[in-house]
């Protein structure tokens, strides 16, 4: 069952773009988010002079993508002084340590390995780590404690605007509180036209076009310019590859709207809310209206 969580963010100098200290109620972990330009100020924080893991992050545009590097150290801020020279791409660091100082070298090595593997699998950011570090061996109780740490760390990262660990595709059977209305992301939709078949899902991020969906090989002048640019980007990056006279998607991919997804599949101007159909033959628009009526 999903529960609400209380996340507290302290703005060290009152600015949302400055150093932020983040806590979750009843969690021994903590996070410090710091712009690269304020790394010298982070050295004054005792919370960053402990064993922990860190994310070097570059938040770019939708056209260029995002990048991240995941590391660990027994003194994070000291290690970051070296990373400032060795890693050139990042503009923000988020440090995770423990308030009770109980994280050992084995713990943080385990966290580094798990976080790198999860980030690569999520495939949202380009992960700059050369490979996935070896996972350290922990007693069963410690391993479970670190998995809980990962769970809370994921919440904090997302709250700070970095969904590095979140899979693009949402689970279709969400766990909710008793009495909660179903979420739109629990539904899968299909769209078929001229022998082209695609599957997708409306999520909190936008509309996800699923891997192996067909993309039309032909385009009409009615296609919006943005979808033409998306096609060119996907072709250049190998996200869509030739499949006969058409193309096929090689990975789950997020679009800002269901209409963009429908246009890419059809190659012509389309209404996404009307084009995408669930297993009961209802359009995306109809499902949205039904869910709104139930609330």
TORKOLMAR-582434 format. One record per residue: residue in three letters; x, z, y of N, C-alpha, C in turn. Coordinates in steps of 0.1 Angstrom, whole numbers, padded with zeros to 4 digits, always signed. Each point is the difference from the previous one (the first is absolute). Example, Ala and Ser with C-alpha at 12.3 -4.5 7.8 and 13.67 -1.06 7.14 Angstrom:
# residues 2
ALA+0132+0078-0057-0009+0000+0012+0009+0000+0012
SER-0004-0007+0011+0009+0000+0011-0008+0008+0011
***
This chain:
# residues 295
UNK+0008+0000-0012-0008+0000+0012+0009+0000+0012
UNK-0003-0008+0010+0007-0001+0013-0004+0011+0009
UNK+0010+0006+0007-0003+0010+0010+0006-0004+0013
UNK-0006+0006+0011+0006-0002+0013+0013+0008+0001
UNK+0009-0005+0009+0012+0007+0002+0002+0002+0015
UNK+0006+0012+0003+0002+0003+0014+0015-0004+0003
UNK+0003-0009+0009+0013-0004+0003+0002+0004+0015
UNK+0011+0007+0002+0004+0005+0014+0012-0008+0005
UNK-0001-0006+0012+0011-0007+0005+0004+0007+0014
UNK+0012+0004+0001+0006+0007+0012+0008-0010+0007
UNK-0004-0003+0013+0008-0010+0008+0010+0009+0008
UNK+0013-0002-0004+0010+0009+0006+0001+0000+0015
UNK-0002-0012+0006+0001-0001+0014-0013-0005+0006
UNK-0011+0001-0008-0013-0004+0005-0003-0015+0000
UNK+0010-0008-0005-0001-0014-0001-0002-0005-0014
UNK-0011-0008-0002-0002-0005-0014+0011-0009-0005
UNK+0008-0005+0008+0011-0009-0004+0013+0008-0002
UNK+0000+0013+0003+0012+0008-0002+0002+0006-0013
UNK+0007+0011-0001+0002+0007-0013-0013+0007-0004
UNK-0005-0002-0012-0012+0007-0005+0003+0008-0013
UNK-0005+0012+0000+0001+0008-0012-0013+0001-0007
UNK-0001-0003-0013-0013-0002-0007-0001+0010-0011
UNK-0011+0007-0002-0002+0009-0011-0014-0003-0006
UNK-0002+0003-0012-0013+0000-0007-0003+0015-0004
UNK-0012+0004+0003-0004+0014-0003+0003+0003-0015
UNK+0006+0012-0002+0003+0005-0013+0010-0009-0008
UNK+0009-0007+0007+0011-0008-0006+0013+0005+0005
UNK+0009+0002-0009+0014+0006+0003+0008-0011+0006
UNK-0004-0013-0001+0008-0011+0006-0002-0001+0015
UNK+0008-0008+0006-0002-0003+0015+0007-0014+0002
UNK-0004-0006+0011+0006-0013+0004+0003+0000+0015
UNK+0011-0007+0003+0003-0002+0014+0002-0015+0003
UNK-0008-0005+0009+0001-0014+0003+0008-0002+0013
UNK+0010-0008+0000+0009-0001+0012+0003-0015+0003
UNK-0001-0004+0013+0004-0013+0003+0016-0001+0000
UNK+0005-0011-0003+0015-0001-0001+0006+0003+0013
UNK-0006-0002+0011+0005+0003+0013+0002+0014+0003
UNK-0007+0009-0009+0001+0014+0002+0007+0008-0011
UNK+0008-0008-0007+0007+0006-0012+0009+0012+0004
UNK+0006-0001+0012+0008+0011+0005-0008+0013+0001
UNK-0013-0001+0004-0009+0012+0001-0003+0006-0013
UNK-0001-0009-0011-0004+0004-0013+0011+0010-0006
UNK+0012-0002+0005+0011+0009-0005-0002+0015+0004
UNK-0009+0002+0010-0003+0014+0004-0011+0006-0009
UNK-0006-0007-0009-0010+0005-0008+0005+0005-0013
UNK-0002+0013-0002+0005+0006-0013-0007-0005-0012
UNK-0013-0005+0002-0008-0005-0010+0006-0013-0006
UNK+0008-0007+0008+0007-0012-0005+0014+0002-0006
UNK+0004+0012+0001+0014+0004-0005-0001+0006-0014
UNK-0009-0006-0008-0003+0006-0014+0000-0012-0010
UNK+0000+0004-0013-0002-0011-0010-0013-0007+0002
UNK-0001-0013-0002-0012-0007+0002+0001-0015-0003
UNK-0011-0007+0002+0000-0014+0000-0004-0006+0013
UNK+0004-0012+0003-0004-0006+0013-0003-0015-0002
UNK-0008-0005+0009-0004-0014+0001+0006-0006+0013
UNK+0008-0010-0001+0004-0007+0012-0010-0012+0001
UNK-0007-0001+0011-0011-0010+0001+0001-0009+0012
UNK-0004-0012-0002-0001-0010+0010-0015-0005+0000
UNK-0007+0003+0010-0014-0005+0001+0000-0013+0008
UNK-0002-0011-0006+0001-0013+0007-0014-0006+0002
UNK-0001-0013+0001-0013-0006+0002-0005-0005-0013
UNK-0013-0004+0000-0006-0005-0013+0007-0013-0004
UNK+0006-0007+0009+0007-0012-0004+0013+0002-0006
UNK+0007+0011+0003+0013+0002-0005+0001+0011-0010
UNK-0010+0008-0001+0000+0010-0011+0007+0013+0004
UNK+0000+0010-0008+0006+0013+0002+0011+0002-0010
UNK+0010+0009+0004+0011+0003-0009+0002+0015-0001
UNK+0006+0004-0011+0002+0015-0002+0012+0002-0009
UNK+0007+0011+0003+0011+0005-0009-0003+0014-0004
UNK+0001+0004-0012-0003+0013-0005+0013+0007-0005
UNK+0003+0012+0005+0012+0007-0003-0002+0014-0002
UNK+0011+0007-0004-0001+0015-0002+0014+0006+0004
UNK-0001+0012+0003+0013+0007+0004-0003+0015-0001
UNK+0011+0008-0002-0001+0014+0001+0001+0005+0014
UNK+0003-0008+0009-0001+0003+0015-0004-0013+0006
UNK-0013-0002+0002-0006-0013+0004+0005-0005+0013
UNK+0000+0009+0010+0004-0005+0013+0015-0004+0001
UNK+0008+0007-0008+0014-0004-0001+0002-0014-0006
UNK-0008-0003-0011+0000-0013-0006-0005-0010+0009
UNK-0010+0003+0009-0006-0010+0009+0011-0004+0010
UNK+0009+0008+0003+0011-0004+0010+0008-0011-0006
UNK+0002+0000-0013+0007-0011-0007-0009-0012-0001
UNK-0013+0002-0003-0009-0012-0001-0002-0007+0013
UNK+0002+0007+0011-0002-0006+0013+0011-0011+0002
UNK+0011+0002-0007+0011-0010+0000-0002-0011-0011
UNK-0004+0004-0011+0000-0009-0012-0013-0008-0001
UNK-0011+0005+0005-0013-0007-0001-0004-0004+0014
UNK-0002-0013+0002-0002-0005+0014-0015-0003+0003
UNK-0009-0001-0010-0013-0006+0003-0010+0010+0005
UNK+0001+0013-0002-0011+0010+0002-0001+0004+0014
UNK-0013+0004+0003-0002+0006+0014-0007+0013-0001
UNK-0003+0005-0012-0006+0014-0002+0004+0005-0013
UNK+0002+0013+0000+0003+0007-0013-0011+0011-0002
UNK-0004+0002-0012-0009+0011-0004+0007+0008-0011
UNK+0002+0013+0003+0008+0009-0009-0010+0009-0006
UNK+0002+0002-0013-0008+0010-0008+0009+0011-0006
UNK-0003+0012+0004+0008+0011-0006-0011+0011-0004
UNK+0005+0012-0004-0008+0010-0005+0001+0012+0010
UNK-0011+0007+0003+0000+0011+0009+0006+0013-0007
UNK-0001+0000-0014+0005+0011-0007+0014-0002-0005
UNK+0006-0011+0003+0014-0003-0003+0002+0000-0015
UNK-0010-0004-0008+0002+0001-0015+0003-0014-0006
UNK+0002-0010+0008+0003-0013-0005+0015-0001-0004
UNK+0003-0003-0012+0014-0001-0005+0004-0014+0000
UNK+0013-0003-0003+0005-0013-0001-0007-0008-0011
UNK-0004+0006-0011-0007-0007-0011-0014-0003+0005
UNK-0006+0008+0008-0014-0003+0005+0000-0012+0009
UNK+0010+0000+0010+0000-0011+0009+0004-0013-0006
UNK+0009+0000-0010+0003-0012-0008-0012-0005-0007
UNK-0008+0009-0006-0012-0004-0006-0010-0007+0010
UNK-0001+0007+0011-0009-0006+0010+0004-0013+0005
UNK+0013-0002+0002+0005-0013+0005-0003-0011-0010
UNK+0002+0003-0013-0003-0010-0010-0014-0004-0001
UNK-0009+0011+0000-0014-0003-0001-0006-0007+0013
UNK+0005+0004+0011-0005-0006+0013+0004-0015+0001
UNK+0013-0003-0005+0004-0013+0001-0008-0009-0010
UNK-0002+0005-0012-0008-0008-0010-0014-0002+0005
UNK-0006+0010+0005-0014-0001+0005-0001-0010+0012
UNK+0010+0000+0009+0000-0009+0011+0002-0014-0004
UNK+0009-0002-0010+0002-0014-0005-0013-0005-0006
UNK-0006+0008-0008-0013-0004-0007-0011-0003+0010
UNK-0001+0009+0010-0010-0002+0011+0002-0014+0007
UNK+0012-0003+0002+0003-0014+0005-0006-0002+0014
UNK+0000+0010+0008-0005-0001+0014+0012-0003+0010
UNK+0011+0007-0003+0012-0001+0009+0011-0006-0008
UNK+0009-0007+0006+0012-0004-0006+0009+0012-0002
UNK+0003+0004-0012+0008+0011-0002+0015-0004-0001
UNK+0008+0006+0009+0014-0004+0002+0009+0007-0010
UNK-0005+0009-0008+0009+0006-0011+0005-0011-0009
UNK+0012+0000-0004+0005-0010-0009-0006+0001-0014
UNK-0003+0012-0004-0007+0002-0013-0007+0013+0000
UNK-0008+0003-0011-0007+0012-0001+0010+0011-0006
UNK+0002+0011+0007+0009+0010-0005-0004+0006-0013
UNK+0009+0005-0007-0003+0006-0013-0008+0013+0002
UNK-0011+0002-0008-0008+0012+0002+0006+0012-0007
UNK+0002+0010+0007+0007+0012-0006-0010+0007-0009
UNK+0006+0007-0010-0008+0007-0010-0004+0014+0005
UNK-0013+0003+0000-0004+0013+0005-0009+0007-0011
UNK+0000+0013+0000-0010+0007-0008-0014-0004+0003
UNK-0009+0001-0010-0014-0005+0002-0006+0006+0012
UNK+0001+0013+0003-0006+0006+0011+0005-0006+0014
UNK+0013-0002+0000+0006-0005+0012-0004-0014+0003
UNK-0001-0008-0011-0004-0014+0001-0014-0001+0006
UNK-0009+0009-0005-0014+0000+0005+0000+0004+0015
UNK+0008+0009+0003+0001+0005+0014+0005-0012+0009
UNK+0009-0008-0005+0005-0011+0008-0010-0011+0001
UNK-0009-0002-0010-0010-0010+0000-0011+0004+0011
UNK-0002+0014+0001-0009+0005+0010+0006-0003+0014
UNK+0013+0002+0001+0008-0003+0013-0002-0014+0004
UNK+0001-0009-0010-0002-0015+0003-0014-0002+0005
UNK-0010+0006-0006-0013-0002+0004-0002+0004+0014
UNK+0005+0011+0004-0002+0005+0014+0009-0008+0010
UNK+0011-0004-0005+0009-0009+0008-0007-0013+0003
UNK-0007-0005-0009-0007-0013+0001-0011+0002+0012
UNK-0007+0011+0000-0010+0003+0010+0007+0000+0014
UNK+0011+0007+0001+0007+0001+0013+0005-0014+0005
UNK+0006-0007-0009+0005-0014+0004-0012-0008+0005
UNK-0011+0000-0007-0011-0008+0004-0006+0005+0014
UNK+0000+0013+0002-0005+0006+0012+0009-0005+0012
UNK+0013-0001-0003+0009-0005+0010+0001-0015+0002
UNK-0009-0007-0007-0001-0014+0002+0008-0009-0010
UNK+0006+0006-0010+0008-0007-0009-0005+0001-0014
UNK-0007-0010-0005-0006+0000-0014+0009-0006-0010
UNK+0012+0005+0001+0011-0006-0009-0004+0002-0015
UNK-0006+0011-0003-0003+0004-0014-0013-0004-0005
UNK-0009-0006+0009-0013-0003-0004-0001-0014-0006
UNK-0006-0001-0012-0002-0014-0006-0010-0008+0009
UNK+0002-0013+0000-0009-0008+0008-0014+0000-0005
UNK-0001-0001-0013-0013+0000-0007-0005+0014-0002
UNK-0012+0003+0005-0006+0013-0002-0007+0002-0013
UNK+0000+0012-0006-0006+0001-0013-0015-0003+0001
UNK-0006-0007-0009-0014-0004+0001-0010+0012-0003
UNK+0006+0010-0007-0008+0012-0003+0006+0011+0007
UNK-0005+0003+0012+0006+0011+0008-0006+0013-0004
UNK+0008+0011+0001-0004+0013-0003-0005+0006+0013
UNK-0013+0004+0001-0006+0005+0012-0006+0013-0003
UNK-0004+0007+0011-0008+0013-0002-0014-0004-0004
UNK-0006+0010-0007-0013-0002-0005-0010-0002+0012
UNK-0008-0010-0001-0009-0003+0011+0005-0010+0010
UNK+0014-0003+0000+0005-0010+0009-0005-0014-0003
UNK-0003-0008+0010-0004-0014-0003+0012-0008-0005
UNK-0002-0010-0008+0011-0008-0005+0008-0007+0012
UNK+0012-0002-0002+0008-0007+0010+0000-0015-0003
UNK+0001-0008+0011+0000-0015-0001+0012-0004-0009
UNK+0011+0007+0001+0012-0004-0008-0002+0002-0015
UNK-0011+0006-0004-0003+0001-0015-0005-0013-0006
UNK-0003-0010+0009-0006-0012-0005+0010-0011+0000
UNK+0000-0009-0010+0008-0012+0000-0010-0012+0002
UNK+0006-0010+0007-0008-0012+0004+0007-0012-0005
UNK-0008-0011-0003+0006-0013-0004-0005-0010+0010
UNK+0007-0011+0000-0004-0012+0008+0005-0012-0007
UNK-0010-0009-0003+0003-0013-0007-0005-0012+0008
UNK+0008-0010+0000-0004-0012+0007+0009-0012-0005
UNK-0006-0011-0003+0007-0012-0004+0011+0003-0011
UNK-0004+0008-0009+0010+0003-0011+0010+0010+0003
UNK+0000+0006+0012+0009+0010+0005-0007+0014-0003
UNK+0008+0009-0005-0005+0013-0003+0009+0011+0006
UNK-0006+0010+0006+0008+0011+0007-0008+0013-0002
UNK+0008+0011+0000-0005+0013-0001+0006+0008+0012
UNK-0008+0010+0005+0005+0008+0011-0008+0013+0001
UNK+0004+0007+0010-0005+0014+0002+0002+0004+0015
UNK-0011+0006+0005+0001+0005+0014+0006+0014+0000
UNK+0011+0003+0007+0006+0013+0000+0001+0005+0014
UNK+0006+0012+0001+0002+0006+0013+0009-0008+0009
UNK+0009-0008-0006+0010-0008+0007-0005-0014+0004
UNK-0010-0004-0007-0005-0014+0002-0005-0005-0013
UNK+0000-0014-0001-0005-0006-0012+0012-0004-0009
UNK+0000+0005-0013+0011-0003-0009-0004-0012-0008
UNK+0008-0010+0000-0002-0012-0008+0009+0003-0012
UNK-0006+0000-0012+0008+0004-0012+0009-0011-0005
UNK+0010+0005-0007+0010-0009-0007-0007-0009-0009
UNK+0005-0012-0001-0006-0011-0009-0012-0007+0006
UNK-0004+0004+0012-0011-0007+0007+0005-0014+0003
UNK-0010-0010+0000+0003-0014+0004+0000-0001+0015
UNK+0009-0009+0005+0000-0004+0014-0001-0015+0001
UNK-0009-0005+0008-0002-0014+0001+0013-0008+0004
UNK+0002-0011-0007+0012-0008+0004-0003-0009+0012
UNK-0013-0001+0003-0004-0008+0012-0005+0009+0011
UNK+0002-0004+0012-0005+0008+0012-0007-0009+0009
UNK-0010+0005+0007-0008-0008+0009+0004+0005+0015
UNK-0004-0008+0009+0003+0003+0014-0008+0012+0005
UNK-0010+0004-0008-0009+0011+0004+0007+0014-0003
UNK+0011-0001-0007+0007+0013-0003+0006+0006+0013
UNK-0003+0013+0002+0006+0007+0011+0015-0001+0000
UNK+0006+0000+0012+0015-0001+0001+0007+0011-0007
UNK-0005+0012+0000+0006+0011-0006+0002-0002-0015
UNK-0011-0005-0007+0001-0002-0014+0010-0011-0004
UNK+0001-0010+0009+0011-0010-0003+0014+0007+0001
UNK+0002+0009+0009+0013+0007+0001+0002+0008-0012
UNK-0011+0007-0005+0001+0008-0012+0004-0008-0012
UNK-0006-0012-0001+0004-0009-0011+0015-0003+0000
UNK+0004-0004+0012+0014-0004+0001+0010+0012-0003
UNK-0004+0012+0004+0008+0012-0003+0000+0002-0015
UNK-0012+0000-0006-0001+0003-0014+0008-0011-0008
UNK+0000-0012+0004+0007-0011-0007+0015+0003+0001
UNK+0005+0003+0012+0014+0003+0002+0005+0012-0007
UNK-0008+0010-0002+0004+0012-0007-0003+0000-0015
UNK-0006-0011-0005-0003-0001-0014-0012+0009-0004
UNK-0008+0004+0010-0012+0008-0004-0011-0009-0006
UNK+0000-0013+0004-0008-0010-0007+0008-0011-0005
UNK-0002-0004-0012+0008-0011-0006-0009-0011-0005
UNK+0006-0012-0002-0008-0011-0004-0006+0002-0014
UNK-0013-0004-0001-0007+0001-0013-0009-0013-0001
UNK+0006-0011-0006-0007-0012+0000-0001-0006+0014
UNK-0013-0003+0004-0002-0005+0014-0002+0011+0010
UNK+0000+0012-0005-0003+0012+0009+0012+0009-0001
UNK-0003+0013+0004+0010+0010-0001-0006+0013-0006
UNK+0009+0009-0004-0004+0012-0006+0008+0012+0006
UNK-0007+0011+0002+0006+0012+0007+0008+0007-0010
UNK+0012+0004+0004+0009+0007-0010+0000+0015+0002
UNK-0007+0005+0010-0001+0015+0001-0013+0003+0008
UNK-0005+0013-0001-0011+0004+0008+0004+0000+0014
UNK-0008-0006+0009+0004-0001+0014-0011+0004+0009
UNK+0003+0007+0011-0010+0005+0009-0002-0010+0012
UNK-0013-0002+0003-0003-0008+0012-0009+0009+0009
UNK-0001-0003+0013-0007+0008+0009-0015-0001-0002
UNK-0005-0011-0006-0015-0001-0002-0003-0008-0013
UNK-0012+0002-0005-0004-0007-0012-0002-0015+0003
UNK-0003-0003+0013-0001-0014+0004+0013-0008-0001
UNK+0011+0006+0004+0013-0006-0001+0003-0003-0015
UNK-0004+0010-0009+0003-0002-0014-0008-0012-0005
UNK-0013-0001+0004-0009-0011-0005+0005-0013+0005
UNK+0005+0000+0013+0005-0013+0005+0012-0005-0007
UNK+0009+0010-0003+0012-0004-0008-0003-0006-0013
UNK-0010+0006-0007-0004-0004-0013-0006-0014+0001
UNK-0009-0002+0009-0008-0012+0001+0007-0012+0007
UNK+0009+0004+0010+0007-0010+0008-0009-0005+0011
UNK-0011+0006+0002-0010-0003+0011-0005+0012+0006
UNK-0006-0001+0012-0006+0012+0007-0011+0006-0009
UNK+0001+0013-0002-0010+0007-0009-0004+0013+0006
UNK-0011+0005-0003-0004+0014+0003+0003+0009-0012
UNK+0009+0009+0002+0004+0009-0011-0011+0009-0005
UNK-0007+0007+0009-0011+0008-0004-0011-0007-0009
UNK-0002-0013+0003-0009-0008-0008+0006-0006-0013
UNK+0013-0003+0001+0006-0007-0011+0004+0009-0012
UNK+0004+0012+0002+0005+0009-0011-0012+0007-0006
UNK-0001-0001-0014-0011+0004-0008+0004+0011-0010
UNK-0008+0010-0001+0004+0011-0011-0006-0004-0013
UNK+0002+0008-0010-0004-0003-0014-0015-0001-0001
UNK-0008+0005+0009-0015-0001-0001-0005-0011+0009
UNK+0009-0009+0005-0005-0011+0008-0003+0003+0014
UNK+0004+0012+0005-0002+0004+0014+0012-0004+0008
UNK-0002-0005+0013+0010-0003+0009+0007+0013+0005
UNK+0012-0002+0005+0007+0012+0006-0009+0005+0012
UNK-0006-0008+0007-0008+0004+0011-0012+0009-0005
UNK-0006-0005-0011-0012+0007-0006+0005+0014-0005
UNK+0011+0001-0006+0005+0013-0005+0003+0009+0011
UNK+0006-0005+0011+0002+0008+0012-0013+0006+0005
UNK-0010-0008+0001-0013+0004+0005-0006+0010-0009
UNK+0001-0001-0013-0005+0009-0010+0006+0014+0002
UNK+0014+0000+0001+0007+0012+0001-0003+0007+0014
UNK-0002-0007+0010-0004+0006+0013-0014+0006-0001
UNK-0009-0007-0007-0013+0005-0001-0001+0013-0008
UNK+0010+0002-0009+0000+0012-0009+0006+0012+0007
UNK+0007-0001+0011+0006+0011+0007-0009+0007+0009
***
